[in-house]
Amino acid sequence: EAGVAQSPRYKIIEKRQSVAFWCNPISGHATLYWYQQILGQGPKLLIQFQNNGVVDDSQLPKDRFSAERLKGVDSTLKIQPAKLEDSAVYLCASSPEVGDTEAFFGQGTRLTVV
Amino acid sequence: LAKTTQPISMDSYEGQEVNITCSHNNIATNDYITWYQQFPSQGPRFIIQGYKTKVTNEVASLFIPADRKSSTLSLPRVSLSDTAVYYCLVGDRYSNYQLIWGAGTKLIIKP
């Protein structure tokens, strides 16, 4: 069974530029999560989707971050414009249903904003 | 929301049993306890989950006392490849967005 796929693995951009990350969850998984992990810290949930609907986005900085999951399958997370403090690893995870606390994570995208 | 407290780091040696304790004094009735493992440059990986008493799988055991205010992850006979960060999470399993990730415990296994 293929795992959660994310791309790109690494990205370096200048502040005020925009960037997008892509995630393809495990086939059949209804729930998809985007996390931000700053070096030395645990992951912080940005947004959770159930199929193509948003379950929670309370910690998503909506003035600069946006995410979509069209057709309830793959998802993109966008940052526009990026700030230096956005430098982090962006992790995508999926689970079969909302009640499944066993989430399967991708390898993440390491973003460096200079 | 239940907050967890874990040691920042631990050292052990190959072949030893390692126990990592997590404190969660304000755990709620519906909360489950979940542990994840994270290697450098990888996403976290689910290890084990429990509600009370003891849970065991092929990787680890989870011990939860009757008051559920703490839990202990036990890794038997560790190897160098068990060097990783271990996260203890507490939350309602039907509200995954309420899980708060702390900084975890960095476990270093020495030869």
Interface residues (C-beta under 8 A of the other chain):
Chain A: V4 T31 Y33 G40 Q41 G42 P43 K44 L45 Q48 V55 D56 S58 L91 A93 S95 V98 G99 D100 T101 E102 A103 F104 F105 G106 Q107 G108
Chain B: Y32 T34 S41 Q42 G43 P44 R45 F46 Q49 Y87 L89 G91 R93 Y94 N96 Y97 L99 W101 G102 A103 G104
